[in-house]
């Protein structure tokens, strides 16, 4: 791959020297010797890209020595009209296709092929299912055979076109943008060639002795990044600075699933780092490669421009005549969350108190434990739904979230919410778990959100820890949400399954899994105690200003199911959040229909089936601790049966 980029640079130099007149072959020989010795040749921004800009923009004269109003180009005293360029481009691409083909199959004639005149028209013939060509120059002639089928040739040809287009760096100043010592300006015999490219919105520009030059991002570098990653994954090849033999064409191109043009667009950074000997801080190459994985502030800081990334991307590909200009996103941003919120609740949807800040905290601290304290009824649980919805809408692979809830009725409610949002969710019960086997709901597919009652997650950790570890190692599991975490903490000692919670953070954080805990409004002391109980070190927390319903006492009372049911519910809603436990599914359906008439279930109110064990545990607990929850700033705010 490193050799690929060297040859692209060499091909550009060959075109430039050809335009400059005499001793073309000798100059190519000299260049080959320089490249062969591992020296970094002074990079020239390929004239192919400049040609495409000239063909599109016919602008006012900026440098009379080199560019005219009609688009003619003067180099070294020689005039090149537009029609010459239009004939030159396909010939160069065709020749480079064969040139790279020789490289990829490991042909020993590679250096000789570099010496060929790229402007001469090759005589192509079919030889035993392969391709051959002959080129004659004043120095001599050479014959080549390329043993590859048409499918491989077509893939190589597309790759070469992409490489040639991607190397069109335009008027970007690499040294100013990426602090690259190499390829700071395009040069032809010490004569600097600049041009002016008009865009929809003027970017930051800097003045030179020859006029203005627009600053641009190195989209070509981001293209090389993915190609390198693909090649490395398939072949194990590690490029280094300097020319080294690559793997064969069969290893790179005869893939079960060939890389698409959209994928290949994000390829360039790693190889450019080797070939151009970039010196950048750790992590910046990934920023360059993904292009959308950072904020506007980070973008402006690294690239010294106020021009939006999307606009630069579309302008670049529009100048190349490419229709597919979609950005390949690898990370979510706040805009994705807002789009997901609107998709679920409509165009006028707004974040409730604390929601947006909590999402931003998760987004900006991907490798940290998170704790969010959000008032009752303020959409804590919407967090994991928005993450899943945003990933679907944006096409980002954000992995799977496991959500652990203390009660089965909460799991049932969340399944209903996910279904109404159009999300694929599933719940894993204790009966679904067998030692050493994948839980039955997850055999065929693991959706974006998997709900676990605490009993089943405790059993999963004890009986199927190997499967959890496998999902972590394979990158399937991304986050674990411990929702309503205050309930397991204050009910500790009444349910054995809660003993698994202190094991979760150490076990999964070591595997790179983000653990996120959520609770209603709690005092700072209780919040700190929960984090200590869970072993959450260096935890990032988000607290909202409002205490919500934290000061409301907890009451456990039977609610009539007759005519007075709605009035009782409406009265209770004035003072807090309500969970209604039912003993049968028939009662659940009946009460659910009644509640639909008076409350929005997505925001407040839960009706579902509770197990006998949960009822016994909760009644036992609340009967013991009821007097302790009358303090105005110390008490669970949601999840409690009422």
C-alpha positions as CSV (number, residue, x, y, z in Angstrom):
1,X,0.0,0.0,0.0
2,X,2.9,2.4,0.8
3,X,4.2,1.6,-2.7
4,X,0.9,2.4,-4.2
5,X,1.1,5.9,-2.8
6,X,4.7,6.3,-3.9
7,X,3.7,5.4,-7.4
8,X,0.8,7.8,-7.5
9,X,3.2,10.6,-6.5
10,X,5.7,9.3,-9.1
11,X,3.1,9.2,-11.8
12,X,2.2,12.8,-11.0
13,X,5.8,13.8,-11.3
14,X,6.1,12.0,-14.6
15,X,3.2,14.0,-16.0
16,X,4.7,17.3,-14.8
17,X,8.2,16.5,-16.3
18,X,6.6,15.4,-19.5
19,X,4.9,18.8,-19.8
20,X,8.2,20.5,-19.1
21,X,9.9,19.4,-22.3
22,X,13.2,17.6,-22.9
23,X,14.9,14.6,-21.2
24,X,11.7,13.1,-20.0
25,X,12.9,9.5,-19.8
26,X,16.1,10.5,-18.1
27,X,14.2,12.5,-15.5
28,X,12.0,9.5,-14.8
29,X,15.0,7.3,-14.3
30,X,16.4,9.8,-11.8
31,X,13.1,9.9,-10.0
32,X,12.9,6.1,-9.8
33,X,16.4,6.0,-8.3
34,X,15.3,8.5,-5.7
35,X,12.2,6.6,-4.8
36,X,14.0,3.2,-4.9
37,X,16.5,4.6,-2.3
38,X,13.6,5.5,0.0
39,X,14.0,9.2,-0.4
40,X,10.8,11.2,-0.1
41,X,10.3,12.9,-3.4
42,X,9.1,16.5,-3.4
43,X,5.4,15.9,-3.8
44,X,3.5,17.7,-6.6
45,X,-0.2,18.1,-6.5
46,X,-1.3,16.2,-9.5
47,X,-2.4,18.2,-12.5
48,X,-5.3,15.9,-13.0
49,X,-7.1,17.4,-10.1
50,X,-6.2,20.9,-11.3
51,X,-7.5,20.0,-14.7
52,X,-10.9,19.1,-13.3
53,X,-11.0,22.4,-11.4
54,X,-10.0,24.3,-14.6
55,X,-12.7,22.5,-16.6
56,X,-15.3,23.5,-14.1
57,X,-14.2,27.0,-13.2
58,X,-13.2,29.6,-15.8
59,X,-12.1,32.4,-13.6
60,X,-10.3,35.7,-13.7
61,X,-6.6,35.6,-14.3
62,X,-4.6,35.1,-11.1
63,X,-1.2,34.2,-12.6
64,X,-0.8,35.2,-16.2
65,X,2.3,33.1,-16.6
66,X,0.5,29.8,-16.2
67,X,-3.3,30.1,-16.4
68,X,-5.4,32.0,-18.9
69,X,-9.0,33.1,-18.8
70,X,-9.8,30.4,-21.4
71,X,-8.4,27.7,-19.1
72,X,-5.2,27.1,-21.1
73,X,-2.2,26.1,-19.0
74,X,1.3,27.2,-19.6
75,X,4.1,25.2,-18.0
76,X,7.8,25.7,-18.8
77,X,6.8,27.8,-21.8
78,X,4.6,25.1,-23.3
79,X,0.9,25.7,-23.9
80,X,-1.6,22.9,-23.0
81,X,-5.1,23.5,-24.2
82,X,-8.2,22.0,-22.5
83,X,-8.7,19.5,-25.4
84,X,-5.2,18.2,-24.7
85,X,-6.0,17.6,-21.1
86,X,-9.3,15.8,-22.0
87,X,-7.3,13.3,-24.0
88,X,-4.5,13.0,-21.5
89,X,-6.6,12.1,-18.5
90,X,-8.0,8.7,-19.7
91,X,-4.6,7.7,-21.1
92,X,-2.9,8.3,-17.8
93,X,-5.6,6.4,-15.9
94,X,-5.4,3.5,-18.2
95,X,-1.6,3.4,-18.0
96,X,-1.6,3.6,-14.2
97,X,-4.2,0.8,-14.1
98,X,-1.6,-1.5,-15.8
99,X,1.2,0.0,-13.7
100,X,-0.5,-0.8,-10.4
101,X,-1.6,-4.2,-11.8
102,X,2.1,-5.1,-12.2
103,X,2.8,-4.0,-8.6
104,X,-0.1,-5.9,-7.1
105,X,0.8,-9.2,-8.7
106,X,4.5,-8.8,-7.7
107,X,5.8,-8.5,-11.3
108,X,9.6,-7.8,-11.3
109,X,9.2,-5.5,-14.3
110,X,7.7,-2.8,-12.1
111,X,10.5,-0.3,-12.2
112,X,10.7,-0.6,-16.0
113,X,7.0,0.0,-16.3
114,X,7.4,3.2,-14.3
115,X,9.7,4.5,-17.0
116,X,7.1,4.3,-19.7
117,X,5.8,7.4,-21.3
118,X,2.3,7.8,-19.8
119,X,1.2,9.9,-22.7
120,X,1.9,7.3,-25.3
121,X,-1.1,5.2,-26.3
122,X,-0.6,1.5,-25.4
123,X,-1.4,-1.3,-27.7
124,X,-3.5,-3.6,-25.6
125,X,-4.1,-7.2,-26.6
126,X,-5.6,-10.2,-24.8
127,X,-3.2,-12.9,-23.8
128,X,-4.6,-16.1,-22.2
129,X,-7.3,-14.3,-20.3
130,X,-4.9,-11.6,-19.2
131,X,-3.7,-8.3,-20.7
132,X,-0.6,-7.2,-22.5
133,X,0.6,-3.9,-23.9
134,X,3.6,-2.5,-25.7
135,X,4.9,1.0,-25.6
136,X,7.6,2.5,-27.8
137,X,9.6,5.6,-27.0
138,X,12.7,7.2,-28.5
139,X,14.8,5.4,-26.0
140,X,13.4,1.9,-26.8
141,X,10.3,-0.3,-26.4
142,X,9.0,-2.7,-23.7
143,X,6.4,-5.5,-23.7
144,X,4.3,-6.4,-20.7
145,X,1.9,-9.2,-19.8
146,X,-0.6,-8.8,-17.1
147,X,-2.1,-12.2,-15.9
148,X,-5.4,-11.3,-14.3
149,X,-9.0,-11.9,-15.2
150,X,-11.3,-9.1,-16.2
151,X,-12.9,-8.9,-12.8
152,X,-9.6,-8.2,-11.1
153,X,-8.7,-5.7,-13.8
154,X,-12.0,-3.9,-13.4
155,X,-11.4,-3.6,-9.6
156,X,-7.9,-2.4,-10.1
157,X,-9.1,0.1,-12.7
158,X,-11.6,1.5,-10.3
159,X,-9.0,1.6,-7.6
160,X,-6.6,3.5,-9.8
161,X,-9.2,6.0,-10.8
162,X,-10.0,6.5,-7.1
163,X,-6.3,6.9,-6.2
164,X,-5.7,9.3,-9.0
165,X,-8.7,11.4,-8.1
166,X,-8.0,11.2,-4.4
167,X,-4.4,12.4,-4.8
168,X,-5.8,15.7,-6.3
169,X,-4.8,17.7,-3.3
170,X,-5.7,20.9,-5.1
171,X,-4.4,24.1,-3.5
172,X,-4.3,22.7,0.0
173,X,-1.3,23.7,2.1
174,X,-0.4,20.5,3.9
175,X,2.3,22.2,6.0
176,X,-0.2,24.7,7.3
177,X,-3.0,22.3,8.0
178,X,-1.3,19.1,9.1
179,X,2.2,20.4,9.9
180,X,3.7,18.2,7.2
181,X,7.3,18.9,6.3
182,X,6.8,17.3,3.0
183,X,4.6,18.4,0.0
184,X,4.1,22.0,1.3
185,X,3.5,23.4,-2.2
186,X,3.2,22.1,-5.7
187,X,6.4,23.0,-7.6
188,X,7.5,22.8,-11.2
189,X,11.1,23.7,-11.7
190,X,10.9,26.2,-8.8
191,X,7.9,27.9,-10.4
192,X,4.9,27.8,-8.1
193,X,1.5,27.2,-9.8
194,X,-1.5,28.4,-8.0
195,X,-5.1,28.6,-8.9
196,X,-8.4,30.0,-7.6
197,X,-11.4,27.7,-7.1
198,X,-14.7,29.4,-6.3
199,X,-17.0,27.5,-3.9
200,X,-20.4,28.2,-2.6
201,X,-19.0,29.7,0.6
202,X,-15.5,31.2,0.7
203,X,-13.2,29.3,3.0
204,X,-10.3,30.8,4.9
205,X,-7.6,31.8,2.4
206,X,-4.0,32.9,2.6
207,X,-2.2,35.3,0.3
208,X,0.9,34.3,-1.7
209,X,3.0,36.2,-4.1
210,X,0.9,34.7,-6.9
211,X,-2.6,35.3,-5.6
212,X,-5.0,33.5,-3.2
213,X,-5.1,29.8,-2.5
214,X,-8.0,28.1,-0.7
215,X,-7.3,25.9,2.3
216,X,-8.8,22.5,1.9
217,X,-8.9,19.3,4.0
218,X,-7.0,16.3,2.8
219,X,-9.9,14.1,1.8
220,X,-7.5,12.0,-0.2
221,X,-5.7,11.1,3.1
222,X,-8.9,9.9,4.6
223,X,-9.5,7.7,1.5
224,X,-6.3,5.9,1.9
225,X,-7.0,5.1,5.5
226,X,-9.8,2.6,4.8
227,X,-7.9,0.9,2.0
228,X,-5.0,0.3,4.3
229,X,-7.2,-1.1,7.0
230,X,-8.9,-3.4,4.5
231,X,-5.6,-4.6,3.1
232,X,-4.2,-5.0,6.6
233,X,-7.2,-7.0,7.8
234,X,-7.1,-9.3,4.7
235,X,-3.4,-9.8,4.3
236,X,-1.7,-8.7,7.6
237,X,0.5,-6.4,5.6
238,X,2.1,-3.6,7.6
239,X,3.4,-0.7,5.4
240,X,6.5,1.2,6.4
241,X,8.2,4.3,5.1
242,X,9.9,3.5,1.9
243,X,9.1,1.0,-0.9
244,X,8.4,-2.6,0.2
245,X,6.7,-5.4,-1.7
246,X,3.0,-5.6,-1.2
247,X,0.8,-8.7,-1.2
248,X,-0.5,-10.1,-4.4
249,X,-3.6,-9.0,-6.3
250,X,-5.4,-12.1,-5.4
251,X,-4.9,-11.5,-1.7
252,X,-6.1,-7.9,-1.9
253,X,-8.8,-7.9,-4.6
254,X,-10.2,-11.4,-4.8
255,X,-12.3,-10.8,-1.7
256,X,-15.5,-12.4,-0.7
257,X,-16.9,-8.9,-0.5
258,X,-15.0,-6.3,-2.5
259,X,-14.8,-2.9,-0.9
260,X,-17.3,-0.4,-2.3
261,X,-16.4,2.9,-3.7
262,X,-18.0,4.5,-0.7
263,X,-15.8,2.5,1.6
264,X,-12.6,3.2,-0.4
265,X,-13.3,6.9,0.0
266,X,-12.1,6.7,3.6
267,X,-8.8,5.2,3.1
268,X,-5.7,7.3,3.3
269,X,-4.5,8.4,6.7
270,X,-2.3,5.5,7.9
271,X,-0.4,5.0,4.7
272,X,0.0,8.8,4.3
273,X,1.5,8.8,7.8
274,X,4.1,6.3,6.7
275,X,4.9,7.7,3.3
276,X,4.7,11.4,4.2
277,X,6.3,10.7,7.6
278,X,3.6,12.6,9.4
279,X,4.1,13.7,13.0
280,X,0.7,14.1,14.7
281,X,-0.6,13.6,18.2
282,X,-2.1,10.3,19.1
283,X,-5.7,10.1,18.0
284,X,-5.5,12.8,15.4
285,X,-5.2,10.4,12.5
286,X,-8.5,8.8,13.4
287,X,-10.0,12.3,13.4
288,X,-8.6,12.9,9.9
289,X,-9.9,9.5,8.7
290,X,-13.4,9.7,10.0
291,X,-13.8,13.4,9.3
292,X,-17.1,13.5,11.2
293,X,-16.0,12.1,14.5
294,X,-15.3,15.4,16.1
295,X,-17.0,18.7,17.0
296,X,-16.9,21.9,15.0
297,X,-14.5,23.3,17.7
298,X,-12.1,20.4,17.3
299,X,-12.4,20.7,13.5
300,X,-11.5,24.4,13.6
301,X,-8.6,23.7,16.0
302,X,-7.0,21.0,13.9
303,X,-7.6,22.4,10.5
304,X,-7.6,26.1,11.1
305,X,-10.7,26.8,9.1
306,X,-14.3,27.8,9.8
307,X,-15.6,26.0,6.8
308,X,-18.0,23.1,7.7
309,X,-16.8,19.6,7.1
310,X,-19.9,18.6,5.2
311,X,-19.6,21.5,2.8
312,X,-15.9,20.8,2.1
313,X,-16.7,17.1,1.5
314,X,-19.5,17.9,-1.0
315,X,-17.5,20.6,-2.8
316,X,-14.6,18.2,-3.2
317,X,-16.6,15.4,-4.7
318,X,-18.7,17.7,-6.7
319,X,-15.6,18.9,-8.4
320,X,-14.7,15.3,-9.3
321,X,-18.2,14.7,-10.7
322,X,-19.0,12.0,-8.2
323,X,-22.7,11.5,-7.3
324,X,-22.3,9.6,-4.1
325,X,-21.2,12.1,-1.5
326,X,-22.4,10.5,1.7
327,X,-20.2,10.7,4.7
328,X,-19.3,7.4,6.3
329,X,-20.0,8.0,10.0
330,X,-18.4,6.0,12.7
331,X,-19.5,7.9,15.8
332,X,-22.8,9.5,17.0
333,X,-23.1,13.2,17.7
334,X,-25.7,15.4,19.4
335,X,-27.4,16.1,16.1
336,X,-28.1,12.4,15.7
337,X,-29.8,12.3,19.1
338,X,-31.9,15.3,18.2
339,X,-33.0,13.6,15.0
340,X,-33.9,10.5,16.9
341,X,-35.9,12.5,19.4
342,X,-37.8,14.2,16.6
343,X,-38.3,10.8,14.8
344,X,-40.0,9.4,18.0
345,X,-42.0,12.4,19.3
346,X,-42.5,14.7,16.3
347,X,-41.0,17.9,14.9
348,X,-41.7,19.9,18.1
349,X,-40.0,17.5,20.4
350,X,-37.7,19.0,23.0
351,X,-35.4,17.5,25.6
352,X,-36.6,17.4,29.2
353,X,-34.5,18.7,32.0
354,X,-31.2,16.8,32.2
355,X,-31.6,14.6,29.2
356,X,-29.4,16.5,26.8
357,X,-26.6,17.0,29.3
358,X,-26.7,13.3,30.2
359,X,-26.5,12.3,26.5
360,X,-23.6,14.7,25.9
361,X,-21.8,13.3,29.0
362,X,-22.1,9.7,27.6
363,X,-20.9,10.9,24.2
364,X,-17.9,12.8,25.4
365,X,-16.7,10.1,27.9
366,X,-16.9,6.9,25.9
367,X,-14.3,5.2,28.1
368,X,-15.6,6.3,31.5
369,X,-18.2,5.1,33.9
370,X,-21.2,7.5,34.0
371,X,-23.8,8.2,36.6
372,X,-26.8,10.3,35.9
373,X,-29.2,11.8,38.5
374,X,-32.3,12.9,36.8
375,X,-35.6,13.8,38.5
376,X,-38.6,11.5,38.3
377,X,-40.5,11.6,35.0
378,X,-37.7,13.4,33.2
379,X,-36.8,10.6,30.8
380,X,-33.8,8.8,32.2
381,X,-34.7,5.6,30.4
382,X,-35.1,7.4,27.1
383,X,-31.3,7.6,27.0
384,X,-30.7,4.0,25.7
385,X,-33.7,4.3,23.4
386,X,-32.3,7.5,21.8
387,X,-28.9,5.8,21.5
388,X,-30.4,2.9,19.6
389,X,-32.6,5.1,17.4
390,X,-29.8,7.5,16.6
391,X,-27.6,4.6,15.5
392,X,-30.2,3.3,13.2
393,X,-31.0,6.6,11.6
394,X,-27.4,7.6,11.1
395,X,-26.1,4.2,10.0
396,X,-23.5,4.1,12.8
397,X,-22.7,0.7,14.3
398,X,-22.9,1.6,18.0
399,X,-23.0,-1.9,19.4
400,X,-25.5,-3.5,21.8
401,X,-26.7,-2.0,25.1
402,X,-27.6,-4.3,28.0
403,X,-30.1,-2.7,30.3
404,X,-30.4,-4.2,33.8
405,X,-33.6,-3.3,35.7
406,X,-34.5,-4.3,39.3
407,X,-38.1,-5.4,38.5
408,X,-39.8,-7.5,35.9
409,X,-42.6,-4.9,35.6
410,X,-40.0,-2.3,34.5
411,X,-38.7,-4.7,31.8
412,X,-42.2,-5.3,30.5
413,X,-42.9,-1.6,30.4
414,X,-39.6,-0.9,28.5
415,X,-40.4,-3.6,26.0
416,X,-43.7,-1.9,25.3
417,X,-42.0,1.5,25.0
418,X,-39.4,0.1,22.6
419,X,-42.1,-1.4,20.5
420,X,-44.0,1.8,20.2
421,X,-40.8,3.6,19.1
422,X,-40.3,1.1,16.4
423,X,-37.2,-0.4,18.0
424,X,-36.2,-4.1,18.1
425,X,-35.8,-5.0,21.7
426,X,-35.8,-8.3,23.6
427,X,-35.9,-9.4,27.3
428,X,-33.9,-12.3,28.7
429,X,-35.6,-14.1,31.6
430,X,-34.1,-16.7,34.0
431,X,-35.8,-19.5,32.1
432,X,-34.0,-18.5,28.9
433,X,-30.6,-19.0,30.4
434,X,-28.8,-22.4,30.3
435,X,-25.2,-22.9,31.4
436,X,-22.7,-22.5,28.6
437,X,-25.4,-21.7,26.0
438,X,-26.6,-18.5,24.3
439,X,-29.9,-17.3,25.9
440,X,-32.7,-18.4,23.6
441,X,-34.0,-14.9,22.7
442,X,-30.4,-14.1,21.5
443,X,-29.7,-17.2,19.4
444,X,-30.6,-15.8,16.0
445,X,-30.1,-12.1,16.5
446,X,-28.9,-9.7,19.2
447,X,-30.9,-6.4,18.9
448,X,-29.6,-3.0,19.9
449,X,-31.2,-3.2,23.3
450,X,-31.4,-6.3,25.5
451,X,-33.3,-6.0,28.8
452,X,-32.4,-8.1,31.9
453,X,-34.3,-8.3,35.1
454,X,-31.7,-8.3,37.8
455,X,-32.4,-11.9,38.6
456,X,-31.6,-13.1,35.1
457,X,-28.5,-10.9,34.7
458,X,-27.2,-12.3,38.0
459,X,-27.8,-15.8,36.6
460,X,-26.2,-14.8,33.3
461,X,-23.0,-13.7,35.2
462,X,-22.8,-16.9,37.3
463,X,-23.8,-19.5,34.7
464,X,-22.8,-17.9,31.4
465,X,-19.9,-15.5,32.1
466,X,-18.0,-17.0,29.2
467,X,-20.7,-15.9,26.8
468,X,-20.7,-12.3,28.2
469,X,-16.9,-12.2,27.8
470,X,-17.1,-13.5,24.2
471,X,-19.6,-10.7,23.3
472,X,-17.2,-8.1,24.9
473,X,-14.2,-9.5,23.0
474,X,-16.1,-9.5,19.7
475,X,-17.2,-5.9,20.1
476,X,-20.9,-6.8,20.2
477,X,-21.5,-5.4,23.7
478,X,-20.9,-1.7,23.9
479,X,-22.7,-0.5,27.1
480,X,-24.4,-1.7,30.2
481,X,-27.1,0.4,31.8
482,X,-28.0,-0.1,35.4
483,X,-31.3,1.7,35.5
484,X,-33.0,2.7,38.7
485,X,-29.8,1.8,40.5
486,X,-31.0,3.4,43.8
487,X,-33.5,0.6,44.2
488,X,-31.0,-2.2,44.4
489,X,-28.8,-0.1,46.7
490,X,-31.5,0.7,49.3
491,X,-33.1,-2.8,49.0
492,X,-29.7,-4.5,49.4
493,X,-30.1,-7.5,51.8
494,X,-33.7,-8.2,50.8
495,X,-32.8,-9.8,47.4
496,X,-29.9,-12.1,46.8
497,X,-29.6,-11.2,43.1
498,X,-28.5,-7.7,44.1
499,X,-25.1,-9.2,45.2
500,X,-24.0,-9.3,41.6
501,X,-24.0,-5.5,41.2
502,X,-20.6,-4.9,42.8
503,X,-19.1,-7.4,40.3
504,X,-20.4,-5.7,37.2
505,X,-18.1,-2.6,37.0
506,X,-14.8,-4.4,37.6
507,X,-15.7,-7.3,35.3
508,X,-16.8,-5.2,32.3
509,X,-14.8,-2.0,32.6
510,X,-11.7,-4.1,32.2
511,X,-13.1,-5.3,28.9
512,X,-13.6,-1.8,27.6
513,X,-17.4,-1.8,28.2
514,X,-19.0,1.5,29.4
515,X,-21.1,1.1,32.5
516,X,-23.8,3.7,33.0
517,X,-25.9,4.0,36.1
518,X,-29.1,6.0,36.4
519,X,-31.2,7.1,39.3
520,X,-33.8,9.6,40.3
521,X,-32.9,12.6,42.4
522,X,-30.7,11.6,45.3
523,X,-28.6,13.5,47.7
524,X,-24.9,13.8,47.0
525,X,-24.1,11.5,49.9
526,X,-26.4,8.7,48.6
527,X,-25.0,9.1,45.1
528,X,-21.4,8.7,46.4
529,X,-22.4,5.7,48.5
530,X,-23.9,4.0,45.4
531,X,-20.8,4.6,43.4
532,X,-18.6,3.3,46.1
533,X,-20.8,0.2,46.5
534,X,-20.4,-0.5,42.7
535,X,-16.7,0.2,42.7
536,X,-17.1,3.0,40.1
537,X,-13.7,4.8,40.1
538,X,-13.2,8.1,38.4
539,X,-16.9,8.2,37.6
540,X,-18.4,11.0,35.6
541,X,-21.6,12.3,37.0
542,X,-24.4,14.6,35.8
543,X,-26.8,16.1,38.3
544,X,-29.8,18.3,37.4
545,X,-30.7,21.4,39.4
546,X,-34.2,20.2,40.2
547,X,-34.8,17.5,42.8
548,X,-37.9,16.4,41.0
549,X,-40.1,14.3,43.3
550,X,-37.3,13.4,45.7
551,X,-39.0,15.0,48.7
552,X,-42.3,13.0,48.2
553,X,-42.9,10.3,50.8
554,X,-43.4,6.7,49.5
555,X,-46.7,4.9,50.2
556,X,-47.6,1.3,49.6
557,X,-51.4,1.0,49.4
558,X,-53.8,-1.1,47.4
559,X,-55.6,0.8,44.7
560,X,-59.2,0.0,43.9
561,X,-59.8,-1.5,40.5
562,X,-63.5,-0.5,40.3
563,X,-65.1,2.8,39.4
564,X,-62.8,4.8,41.7
565,X,-59.6,3.7,40.0
566,X,-59.2,6.7,37.7
567,X,-59.9,9.3,40.4
568,X,-57.3,7.6,42.7
569,X,-54.7,7.6,40.0
570,X,-55.3,11.2,39.0
571,X,-55.0,12.2,42.7
572,X,-51.8,10.3,43.1
573,X,-50.2,11.8,40.0
574,X,-50.5,15.2,41.6
575,X,-47.9,14.1,44.2
576,X,-45.6,11.7,42.5
577,X,-44.8,8.8,40.2
578,X,-46.9,5.7,40.4
579,X,-46.2,2.0,39.6
580,X,-49.2,-0.3,39.7
581,X,-48.5,-4.0,40.5
582,X,-51.1,-6.5,39.2
583,X,-51.3,-10.2,39.9
584,X,-52.7,-11.3,36.5
585,X,-52.2,-10.2,33.0
586,X,-55.9,-9.7,32.7
587,X,-55.8,-7.1,35.4
588,X,-52.8,-5.5,33.6
589,X,-54.7,-5.1,30.4
590,X,-57.7,-3.7,32.2
591,X,-55.8,-1.1,34.2
592,X,-53.6,-0.3,31.2
593,X,-56.7,0.7,29.2
594,X,-57.9,2.9,32.0
595,X,-54.6,4.7,32.3
596,X,-54.4,5.4,28.6
597,X,-57.4,7.7,29.1
598,X,-55.7,9.9,31.7
599,X,-51.9,9.7,31.4
600,X,-49.2,9.5,28.8
601,X,-47.5,6.2,29.6
602,X,-44.3,7.1,27.9
603,X,-43.8,9.9,30.5
604,X,-45.5,8.6,33.6
605,X,-47.3,5.6,34.9
606,X,-46.4,1.9,34.5
607,X,-48.8,-1.1,34.5
608,X,-47.6,-4.6,34.2
609,X,-47.2,-7.9,35.9
610,X,-45.1,-8.3,39.0
611,X,-43.9,-11.7,40.2
612,X,-44.9,-13.0,43.6
613,X,-41.2,-12.9,44.7
614,X,-41.0,-9.2,43.7
615,X,-44.2,-8.4,45.5
616,X,-43.0,-10.1,48.7
617,X,-39.5,-8.5,48.5
618,X,-40.9,-5.0,47.8
619,X,-43.6,-5.1,50.5
620,X,-41.0,-6.5,53.0
621,X,-38.6,-3.7,52.1
622,X,-41.0,-0.8,52.1
623,X,-42.6,-1.9,55.3
624,X,-39.2,-1.7,57.0
625,X,-37.9,1.6,55.5
626,X,-41.0,3.6,55.0
627,X,-40.3,6.1,57.8
628,X,-36.9,6.8,56.4
629,X,-38.1,8.4,53.2
630,X,-39.8,11.5,54.4
631,X,-36.6,13.6,54.3
632,X,-37.1,16.2,51.5
633,X,-33.7,15.5,49.8
634,X,-33.2,11.8,50.6
635,X,-35.3,9.3,48.8
636,X,-35.8,7.3,45.6
637,X,-37.9,9.2,43.1
638,X,-39.1,6.6,40.8
639,X,-39.5,2.9,40.3
640,X,-41.2,2.4,43.7
641,X,-44.5,0.5,43.8
642,X,-47.4,2.7,44.7
